[in-house]
Amino acid sequence: MQIIINSSPLIFLSKLNYLNQFFESSDDFYIPQSVADEIKAKSDPSSQTVQALINSGNLQVRASKLITIRST
């Protein structure tokens, strides 16, 4: 399964020391470039843990295209 994840769950899992176990599954994990940029801007332990997962290839950064849907 392909899973796209935002920064909040990554930080939450990291603070619980559960992030590495989460990535041991056979699923593919992706984050948008904007999430990677947000994580890279900080230097706290959670951000460093997530950055290590990006560097190792366990968490892949993908470009995303936001689409605005307007209701009429």
PDB file of N, CA, C and O in Angstrom:
ATOM      1  N   MET A   1       0.834  -1.160   0.000  1.00  0.00           N
ATOM      2  CA  MET A   1       0.000   0.000   0.000  1.00  0.00           C
ATOM      3  C   MET A   1       0.892   1.241   0.000  1.00  0.00           C
ATOM      4  O   MET A   1       1.978   1.232   0.579  1.00  0.00           O
ATOM      5  N   GLN A   2       0.436   2.288  -0.641  1.00  0.00           N
ATOM      6  CA  GLN A   2       1.148   3.559  -0.638  1.00  0.00           C
ATOM      7  C   GLN A   2       0.472   4.489   0.355  1.00  0.00           C
ATOM      8  O   GLN A   2      -0.740   4.702   0.303  1.00  0.00           O
ATOM      9  N   ILE A   3       1.271   5.039   1.260  1.00  0.00           N
ATOM     10  CA  ILE A   3       0.734   5.897   2.309  1.00  0.00           C
ATOM     11  C   ILE A   3       1.401   7.259   2.221  1.00  0.00           C
ATOM     12  O   ILE A   3       2.627   7.369   2.221  1.00  0.00           O
ATOM     13  N   ILE A   4       0.578   8.291   2.147  1.00  0.00           N
ATOM     14  CA  ILE A   4       1.058   9.671   2.155  1.00  0.00           C
ATOM     15  C   ILE A   4       0.777  10.212   3.549  1.00  0.00           C
ATOM     16  O   ILE A   4      -0.341  10.110   4.053  1.00  0.00           O
ATOM     17  N   ILE A   5       1.792  10.781   4.157  1.00  0.00           N
ATOM     18  CA  ILE A   5       1.668  11.182   5.562  1.00  0.00           C
ATOM     19  C   ILE A   5       2.126  12.627   5.738  1.00  0.00           C
ATOM     20  O   ILE A   5       3.025  13.096   5.040  1.00  0.00           O
ATOM     21  N   ASN A   6       1.506  13.311   6.663  1.00  0.00           N
ATOM     22  CA  ASN A   6       1.803  14.703   6.952  1.00  0.00           C
ATOM     23  C   ASN A   6       2.769  14.795   8.138  1.00  0.00           C
ATOM     24  O   ASN A   6       3.087  13.782   8.762  1.00  0.00           O
ATOM     25  N   SER A   7       3.225  15.984   8.442  1.00  0.00           N
ATOM     26  CA  SER A   7       4.230  16.155   9.493  1.00  0.00           C
ATOM     27  C   SER A   7       3.694  15.860  10.895  1.00  0.00           C
ATOM     28  O   SER A   7       4.431  15.320  11.720  1.00  0.00           O
ATOM     29  N   SER A   8       2.452  16.192  11.188  1.00  0.00           N
ATOM     30  CA  SER A   8       1.928  15.992  12.549  1.00  0.00           C
ATOM     31  C   SER A   8       1.979  14.536  12.997  1.00  0.00           C
ATOM     32  O   SER A   8       2.472  14.269  14.093  1.00  0.00           O
ATOM     33  N   PRO A   9       1.489  13.570  12.198  1.00  0.00           N
ATOM     34  CA  PRO A   9       1.599  12.183  12.651  1.00  0.00           C
ATOM     35  C   PRO A   9       3.048  11.707  12.755  1.00  0.00           C
ATOM     36  O   PRO A   9       3.372  10.897  13.623  1.00  0.00           O
ATOM     37  N   LEU A  10       3.913  12.201  11.883  1.00  0.00           N
ATOM     38  CA  LEU A  10       5.329  11.831  11.962  1.00  0.00           C
ATOM     39  C   LEU A  10       5.948  12.300  13.274  1.00  0.00           C
ATOM     40  O   LEU A  10       6.667  11.549  13.933  1.00  0.00           O
ATOM     41  N   ILE A  11       5.666  13.536  13.647  1.00  0.00           N
ATOM     42  CA  ILE A  11       6.210  14.093  14.885  1.00  0.00           C
ATOM     43  C   ILE A  11       5.628  13.366  16.097  1.00  0.00           C
ATOM     44  O   ILE A  11       6.348  13.048  17.043  1.00  0.00           O
ATOM     45  N   PHE A  12       4.319  13.107  16.059  1.00  0.00           N
ATOM     46  CA  PHE A  12       3.652  12.403  17.151  1.00  0.00           C
ATOM     47  C   PHE A  12       4.257  11.010  17.351  1.00  0.00           C
ATOM     48  O   PHE A  12       4.590  10.632  18.474  1.00  0.00           O
ATOM     49  N   LEU A  13       4.398  10.249  16.262  1.00  0.00           N
ATOM     50  CA  LEU A  13       4.981   8.908  16.350  1.00  0.00           C
ATOM     51  C   LEU A  13       6.426   8.954  16.832  1.00  0.00           C
ATOM     52  O   LEU A  13       6.867   8.078  17.576  1.00  0.00           O
ATOM     53  N   SER A  14       7.149   9.963  16.413  1.00  0.00           N
ATOM     54  CA  SER A  14       8.537  10.104  16.834  1.00  0.00           C
ATOM     55  C   SER A  14       8.628  10.377  18.328  1.00  0.00           C
ATOM     56  O   SER A  14       9.473   9.799  19.013  1.00  0.00           O
ATOM     57  N   LYS A  15       7.773  11.244  18.837  1.00  0.00           N
ATOM     58  CA  LYS A  15       7.790  11.571  20.273  1.00  0.00           C
ATOM     59  C   LYS A  15       7.404  10.369  21.125  1.00  0.00           C
ATOM     60  O   LYS A  15       7.808  10.267  22.283  1.00  0.00           O
ATOM     61  N   LEU A  16       6.618   9.459  20.549  1.00  0.00           N
ATOM     62  CA  LEU A  16       6.247   8.236  21.262  1.00  0.00           C
ATOM     63  C   LEU A  16       7.287   7.127  21.080  1.00  0.00           C
ATOM     64  O   LEU A  16       7.121   6.022  21.597  1.00  0.00           O
ATOM     65  N   ASN A  17       8.358   7.431  20.343  1.00  0.00           N
ATOM     66  CA  ASN A  17       9.387   6.437  20.017  1.00  0.00           C
ATOM     67  C   ASN A  17       8.808   5.241  19.268  1.00  0.00           C
ATOM     68  O   ASN A  17       9.215   4.100  19.489  1.00  0.00           O
ATOM     69  N   TYR A  18       7.855   5.516  18.380  1.00  0.00           N
ATOM     70  CA  TYR A  18       7.210   4.459  17.623  1.00  0.00           C
ATOM     71  C   TYR A  18       7.399   4.618  16.116  1.00  0.00           C
ATOM     72  O   TYR A  18       6.904   3.804  15.336  1.00  0.00           O
ATOM     73  N   LEU A  19       8.102   5.645  15.716  1.00  0.00           N
ATOM     74  CA  LEU A  19       8.228   5.954  14.292  1.00  0.00           C
ATOM     75  C   LEU A  19       8.969   4.873  13.518  1.00  0.00           C
ATOM     76  O   LEU A  19       8.527   4.492  12.434  1.00  0.00           O
ATOM     77  N   ASN A  20      10.064   4.375  14.032  1.00  0.00           N
ATOM     78  CA  ASN A  20      10.823   3.353  13.316  1.00  0.00           C
ATOM     79  C   ASN A  20      10.016   2.068  13.143  1.00  0.00           C
ATOM     80  O   ASN A  20      10.102   1.431  12.093  1.00  0.00           O
ATOM     81  N   GLN A  21       9.239   1.675  14.145  1.00  0.00           N
ATOM     82  CA  GLN A  21       8.408   0.479  14.036  1.00  0.00           C
ATOM     83  C   GLN A  21       7.326   0.670  12.980  1.00  0.00           C
ATOM     84  O   GLN A  21       6.967  -0.273  12.275  1.00  0.00           O
ATOM     85  N   PHE A  22       6.820   1.861  12.875  1.00  0.00           N
ATOM     86  CA  PHE A  22       5.800   2.189  11.877  1.00  0.00           C
ATOM     87  C   PHE A  22       6.333   1.929  10.473  1.00  0.00           C
ATOM     88  O   PHE A  22       5.610   1.427   9.612  1.00  0.00           O
ATOM     89  N   PHE A  23       7.584   2.267  10.246  1.00  0.00           N
ATOM     90  CA  PHE A  23       8.175   2.124   8.917  1.00  0.00           C
ATOM     91  C   PHE A  23       8.706   0.719   8.644  1.00  0.00           C
ATOM     92  O   PHE A  23       9.206   0.461   7.549  1.00  0.00           O
ATOM     93  N   GLU A  24       8.611  -0.191   9.603  1.00  0.00           N
ATOM     94  CA  GLU A  24       9.034  -1.566   9.382  1.00  0.00           C
ATOM     95  C   GLU A  24       8.014  -2.369   8.569  1.00  0.00           C
ATOM     96  O   GLU A  24       8.301  -3.491   8.154  1.00  0.00           O
ATOM     97  N   SER A  25       6.836  -1.808   8.343  1.00  0.00           N
ATOM     98  CA  SER A  25       5.827  -2.503   7.545  1.00  0.00           C
ATOM     99  C   SER A  25       6.268  -2.531   6.073  1.00  0.00           C
ATOM    100  O   SER A  25       7.222  -1.856   5.684  1.00  0.00           O
ATOM    101  N   SER A  26       5.569  -3.306   5.286  1.00  0.00           N
ATOM    102  CA  SER A  26       5.930  -3.433   3.865  1.00  0.00           C
ATOM    103  C   SER A  26       5.328  -2.329   3.003  1.00  0.00           C
ATOM    104  O   SER A  26       5.477  -2.353   1.781  1.00  0.00           O
ATOM    105  N   ASP A  27       4.658  -1.371   3.614  1.00  0.00           N
ATOM    106  CA  ASP A  27       4.032  -0.277   2.870  1.00  0.00           C
ATOM    107  C   ASP A  27       5.079   0.727   2.401  1.00  0.00           C
ATOM    108  O   ASP A  27       6.178   0.800   2.951  1.00  0.00           O
ATOM    109  N   ASP A  28       4.722   1.500   1.376  1.00  0.00           N
ATOM    110  CA  ASP A  28       5.567   2.588   0.884  1.00  0.00           C
ATOM    111  C   ASP A  28       5.038   3.888   1.465  1.00  0.00           C
ATOM    112  O   ASP A  28       3.846   4.182   1.371  1.00  0.00           O
ATOM    113  N   PHE A  29       5.943   4.672   2.072  1.00  0.00           N
ATOM    114  CA  PHE A  29       5.554   5.912   2.730  1.00  0.00           C
ATOM    115  C   PHE A  29       6.104   7.113   1.963  1.00  0.00           C
ATOM    116  O   PHE A  29       7.269   7.131   1.565  1.00  0.00           O
ATOM    117  N   TYR A  30       5.248   8.112   1.764  1.00  0.00           N
ATOM    118  CA  TYR A  30       5.604   9.305   1.017  1.00  0.00           C
ATOM    119  C   TYR A  30       5.189  10.542   1.799  1.00  0.00           C
ATOM    120  O   TYR A  30       4.227  10.520   2.568  1.00  0.00           O
ATOM    121  N   ILE A  31       5.934  11.619   1.588  1.00  0.00           N
ATOM    122  CA  ILE A  31       5.530  12.929   2.095  1.00  0.00           C
ATOM    123  C   ILE A  31       5.660  13.932   0.956  1.00  0.00           C
ATOM    124  O   ILE A  31       6.539  13.793   0.105  1.00  0.00           O
ATOM    125  N   PRO A  32       4.791  14.943   0.934  1.00  0.00           N
ATOM    126  CA  PRO A  32       4.932  16.012  -0.052  1.00  0.00           C
ATOM    127  C   PRO A  32       6.198  16.832   0.221  1.00  0.00           C
ATOM    128  O   PRO A  32       6.692  16.865   1.348  1.00  0.00           O
ATOM    129  N   GLN A  33       6.704  17.474  -0.793  1.00  0.00           N
ATOM    130  CA  GLN A  33       7.905  18.302  -0.653  1.00  0.00           C
ATOM    131  C   GLN A  33       7.708  19.373   0.415  1.00  0.00           C
ATOM    132  O   GLN A  33       8.644  19.697   1.147  1.00  0.00           O
ATOM    133  N   SER A  34       6.497  19.927   0.511  1.00  0.00           N
ATOM    134  CA  SER A  34       6.239  20.969   1.514  1.00  0.00           C
ATOM    135  C   SER A  34       6.399  20.430   2.934  1.00  0.00           C
ATOM    136  O   SER A  34       6.856  21.155   3.818  1.00  0.00           O
ATOM    137  N   VAL A  35       6.033  19.175   3.165  1.00  0.00           N
ATOM    138  CA  VAL A  35       6.209  18.559   4.480  1.00  0.00           C
ATOM    139  C   VAL A  35       7.695  18.349   4.755  1.00  0.00           C
ATOM    140  O   VAL A  35       8.159  18.590   5.870  1.00  0.00           O
ATOM    141  N   ALA A  36       8.438  17.905   3.757  1.00  0.00           N
ATOM    142  CA  ALA A  36       9.885  17.725   3.920  1.00  0.00           C
ATOM    143  C   ALA A  36      10.547  19.059   4.251  1.00  0.00           C
ATOM    144  O   ALA A  36      11.442  19.117   5.094  1.00  0.00           O
ATOM    145  N   ASP A  37      10.111  20.128   3.591  1.00  0.00           N
ATOM    146  CA  ASP A  37      10.668  21.458   3.860  1.00  0.00           C
ATOM    147  C   ASP A  37      10.351  21.909   5.284  1.00  0.00           C
ATOM    148  O   ASP A  37      11.199  22.500   5.953  1.00  0.00           O
ATOM    149  N   GLU A  38       9.140  21.632   5.745  1.00  0.00           N
ATOM    150  CA  GLU A  38       8.733  21.995   7.103  1.00  0.00           C
ATOM    151  C   GLU A  38       9.583  21.249   8.139  1.00  0.00           C
ATOM    152  O   GLU A  38      10.009  21.831   9.136  1.00  0.00           O
ATOM    153  N   ILE A  39       9.818  19.993   7.899  1.00  0.00           N
ATOM    154  CA  ILE A  39      10.619  19.181   8.817  1.00  0.00           C
ATOM    155  C   ILE A  39      12.081  19.630   8.803  1.00  0.00           C
ATOM    156  O   ILE A  39      12.727  19.691   9.849  1.00  0.00           O
ATOM    157  N   LYS A  40      12.585  19.936   7.636  1.00  0.00           N
ATOM    158  CA  LYS A  40      13.990  20.352   7.497  1.00  0.00           C
ATOM    159  C   LYS A  40      14.261  21.696   8.175  1.00  0.00           C
ATOM    160  O   LYS A  40      15.391  21.972   8.578  1.00  0.00           O
ATOM    161  N   ALA A  41      13.226  22.531   8.301  1.00  0.00           N
ATOM    162  CA  ALA A  41      13.383  23.864   8.886  1.00  0.00           C
ATOM    163  C   ALA A  41      13.617  23.822  10.395  1.00  0.00           C
ATOM    164  O   ALA A  41      14.069  24.804  10.985  1.00  0.00           O
ATOM    165  N   LYS A  42      13.307  22.684  11.018  1.00  0.00           N
ATOM    166  CA  LYS A  42      13.470  22.558  12.466  1.00  0.00           C
ATOM    167  C   LYS A  42      14.665  21.665  12.768  1.00  0.00           C
ATOM    168  O   LYS A  42      15.109  20.892  11.920  1.00  0.00           O
ATOM    169  N   SER A  43      15.174  21.783  13.981  1.00  0.00           N
ATOM    170  CA  SER A  43      16.311  20.930  14.354  1.00  0.00           C
ATOM    171  C   SER A  43      16.070  20.195  15.668  1.00  0.00           C
ATOM    172  O   SER A  43      17.019  19.818  16.356  1.00  0.00           O
ATOM    173  N   ASP A  44      14.804  19.993  16.014  1.00  0.00           N
ATOM    174  CA  ASP A  44      14.494  19.249  17.231  1.00  0.00           C
ATOM    175  C   ASP A  44      14.688  17.744  16.995  1.00  0.00           C
ATOM    176  O   ASP A  44      14.830  17.316  15.850  1.00  0.00           O
ATOM    177  N   PRO A  45      14.694  16.948  18.054  1.00  0.00           N
ATOM    178  CA  PRO A  45      14.947  15.501  17.901  1.00  0.00           C
ATOM    179  C   PRO A  45      13.958  14.796  16.959  1.00  0.00           C
ATOM    180  O   PRO A  45      14.355  13.913  16.199  1.00  0.00           O
ATOM    181  N   SER A  46      12.680  15.179  17.005  1.00  0.00           N
ATOM    182  CA  SER A  46      11.694  14.540  16.133  1.00  0.00           C
ATOM    183  C   SER A  46      11.992  14.837  14.664  1.00  0.00           C
ATOM    184  O   SER A  46      11.932  13.941  13.822  1.00  0.00           O
ATOM    185  N   SER A  47      12.308  16.075  14.364  1.00  0.00           N
ATOM    186  CA  SER A  47      12.642  16.441  12.988  1.00  0.00           C
ATOM    187  C   SER A  47      13.901  15.725  12.514  1.00  0.00           C
ATOM    188  O   SER A  47      13.986  15.318  11.355  1.00  0.00           O
ATOM    189  N   GLN A  48      14.867  15.573  13.395  1.00  0.00           N
ATOM    190  CA  GLN A  48      16.097  14.866  13.031  1.00  0.00           C
ATOM    191  C   GLN A  48      15.823  13.392  12.746  1.00  0.00           C
ATOM    192  O   GLN A  48      16.418  12.811  11.838  1.00  0.00           O
ATOM    193  N   THR A  49      14.923  12.788  13.521  1.00  0.00           N
ATOM    194  CA  THR A  49      14.553  11.390  13.292  1.00  0.00           C
ATOM    195  C   THR A  49      13.863  11.231  11.940  1.00  0.00           C
ATOM    196  O   THR A  49      14.169  10.304  11.191  1.00  0.00           O
ATOM    197  N   VAL A  50      12.938  12.127  11.630  1.00  0.00           N
ATOM    198  CA  VAL A  50      12.228  12.065  10.352  1.00  0.00           C
ATOM    199  C   VAL A  50      13.204  12.318   9.207  1.00  0.00           C
ATOM    200  O   VAL A  50      13.129  11.650   8.176  1.00  0.00           O
ATOM    201  N   GLN A  51      14.109  13.264   9.374  1.00  0.00           N
ATOM    202  CA  GLN A  51      15.102  13.545   8.328  1.00  0.00           C
ATOM    203  C   GLN A  51      15.978  12.322   8.071  1.00  0.00           C
ATOM    204  O   GLN A  51      16.346  12.057   6.926  1.00  0.00           O
ATOM    205  N   ALA A  52      16.311  11.582   9.109  1.00  0.00           N
ATOM    206  CA  ALA A  52      17.097  10.360   8.942  1.00  0.00           C
ATOM    207  C   ALA A  52      16.333   9.323   8.119  1.00  0.00           C
ATOM    208  O   ALA A  52      16.928   8.608   7.314  1.00  0.00           O
ATOM    209  N   LEU A  53      15.022   9.242   8.318  1.00  0.00           N
ATOM    210  CA  LEU A  53      14.207   8.322   7.523  1.00  0.00           C
ATOM    211  C   LEU A  53      14.157   8.747   6.062  1.00  0.00           C
ATOM    212  O   LEU A  53      14.153   7.902   5.166  1.00  0.00           O
ATOM    213  N   ILE A  54      14.118  10.052   5.821  1.00  0.00           N
ATOM    214  CA  ILE A  54      14.158  10.559   4.449  1.00  0.00           C
ATOM    215  C   ILE A  54      15.502  10.222   3.823  1.00  0.00           C
ATOM    216  O   ILE A  54      15.560   9.732   2.695  1.00  0.00           O
ATOM    217  N   ASN A  55      16.583  10.482   4.552  1.00  0.00           N
ATOM    218  CA  ASN A  55      17.931  10.220   4.035  1.00  0.00           C
ATOM    219  C   ASN A  55      18.159   8.744   3.737  1.00  0.00           C
ATOM    220  O   ASN A  55      18.892   8.400   2.809  1.00  0.00           O
ATOM    221  N   SER A  56      17.528   7.866   4.528  1.00  0.00           N
ATOM    222  CA  SER A  56      17.705   6.422   4.332  1.00  0.00           C
ATOM    223  C   SER A  56      16.820   5.871   3.218  1.00  0.00           C
ATOM    224  O   SER A  56      17.012   4.734   2.785  1.00  0.00           O
ATOM    225  N   GLY A  57      15.858   6.658   2.749  1.00  0.00           N
ATOM    226  CA  GLY A  57      14.960   6.204   1.695  1.00  0.00           C
ATOM    227  C   GLY A  57      13.718   5.498   2.208  1.00  0.00           C
ATOM    228  O   GLY A  57      12.868   5.093   1.415  1.00  0.00           O
ATOM    229  N   ASN A  58      13.595   5.342   3.525  1.00  0.00           N
ATOM    230  CA  ASN A  58      12.390   4.718   4.087  1.00  0.00           C
ATOM    231  C   ASN A  58      11.170   5.620   3.951  1.00  0.00           C
ATOM    232  O   ASN A  58      10.038   5.138   3.904  1.00  0.00           O
ATOM    233  N   LEU A  59      11.395   6.904   3.888  1.00  0.00           N
ATOM    234  CA  LEU A  59      10.345   7.898   3.703  1.00  0.00           C
ATOM    235  C   LEU A  59      10.720   8.695   2.468  1.00  0.00           C
ATOM    236  O   LEU A  59      11.746   9.374   2.442  1.00  0.00           O
ATOM    237  N   GLN A  60       9.883   8.608   1.444  1.00  0.00           N
ATOM    238  CA  GLN A  60      10.211   9.229   0.164  1.00  0.00           C
ATOM    239  C   GLN A  60       9.484  10.554  -0.011  1.00  0.00           C
ATOM    240  O   GLN A  60       8.305  10.682   0.321  1.00  0.00           O
ATOM    241  N   VAL A  61      10.199  11.525  -0.533  1.00  0.00           N
ATOM    242  CA  VAL A  61       9.635  12.850  -0.793  1.00  0.00           C
ATOM    243  C   VAL A  61       9.143  12.884  -2.231  1.00  0.00           C
ATOM    244  O   VAL A  61       9.868  12.516  -3.156  1.00  0.00           O
ATOM    245  N   ARG A  62       7.924  13.323  -2.409  1.00  0.00           N
ATOM    246  CA  ARG A  62       7.318  13.412  -3.738  1.00  0.00           C
ATOM    247  C   ARG A  62       6.760  14.812  -3.962  1.00  0.00           C
ATOM    248  O   ARG A  62       6.261  15.456  -3.038  1.00  0.00           O
ATOM    249  N   ALA A  63       6.854  15.263  -5.193  1.00  0.00           N
ATOM    250  CA  ALA A  63       6.240  16.537  -5.552  1.00  0.00           C
ATOM    251  C   ALA A  63       4.727  16.356  -5.528  1.00  0.00           C
ATOM    252  O   ALA A  63       4.214  15.289  -5.865  1.00  0.00           O
ATOM    253  N   SER A  64       4.036  17.383  -5.137  1.00  0.00           N
ATOM    254  CA  SER A  64       2.569  17.319  -5.127  1.00  0.00           C
ATOM    255  C   SER A  64       2.012  18.541  -5.819  1.00  0.00           C
ATOM    256  O   SER A  64       2.644  19.596  -5.877  1.00  0.00           O
ATOM    257  N   LYS A  65       0.848  18.376  -6.327  1.00  0.00           N
ATOM    258  CA  LYS A  65       0.185  19.467  -7.017  1.00  0.00           C
ATOM    259  C   LYS A  65      -1.148  19.700  -6.314  1.00  0.00           C
ATOM    260  O   LYS A  65      -2.034  18.846  -6.344  1.00  0.00           O
ATOM    261  N   LEU A  66      -1.280  20.848  -5.691  1.00  0.00           N
ATOM    262  CA  LEU A  66      -2.509  21.162  -4.981  1.00  0.00           C
ATOM    263  C   LEU A  66      -3.566  21.637  -5.970  1.00  0.00           C
ATOM    264  O   LEU A  66      -3.295  22.441  -6.861  1.00  0.00           O
ATOM    265  N   ILE A  67      -4.745  21.131  -5.793  1.00  0.00           N
ATOM    266  CA  ILE A  67      -5.857  21.499  -6.652  1.00  0.00           C
ATOM    267  C   ILE A  67      -6.929  22.140  -5.780  1.00  0.00           C
ATOM    268  O   ILE A  67      -7.345  21.567  -4.773  1.00  0.00           O
ATOM    269  N   THR A  68      -7.365  23.308  -6.165  1.00  0.00           N
ATOM    270  CA  THR A  68      -8.421  23.989  -5.428  1.00  0.00           C
ATOM    271  C   THR A  68      -9.759  23.681  -6.082  1.00  0.00           C
ATOM    272  O   THR A  68      -9.953  23.898  -7.278  1.00  0.00           O
ATOM    273  N   ILE A  69     -10.663  23.179  -5.281  1.00  0.00           N
ATOM    274  CA  ILE A  69     -12.003  22.878  -5.785  1.00  0.00           C
ATOM    275  C   ILE A  69     -12.935  23.946  -5.236  1.00  0.00           C
ATOM    276  O   ILE A  69     -13.037  24.148  -4.026  1.00  0.00           O
ATOM    277  N   ARG A  70     -13.596  24.610  -6.135  1.00  0.00           N
ATOM    278  CA  ARG A  70     -14.500  25.685  -5.722  1.00  0.00           C
ATOM    279  C   ARG A  70     -15.938  25.189  -5.818  1.00  0.00           C
ATOM    280  O   ARG A  70     -16.358  24.632  -6.832  1.00  0.00           O
ATOM    281  N   SER A  71     -16.661  25.402  -4.764  1.00  0.00           N
ATOM    282  CA  SER A  71     -18.068  25.031  -4.803  1.00  0.00           C
ATOM    283  C   SER A  71     -18.872  26.206  -5.342  1.00  0.00           C
ATOM    284  O   SER A  71     -18.542  27.365  -5.094  1.00  0.00           O
ATOM    285  N   THR A  72     -19.913  25.897  -6.071  1.00  0.00           N
ATOM    286  CA  THR A  72     -20.738  26.965  -6.650  1.00  0.00           C
ATOM    287  C   THR A  72     -22.093  27.018  -6.051  1.00  0.00           C
ATOM    288  O   THR A  72     -22.905  27.862  -6.432  1.00  0.00           O
TER     289      THR A  72
END
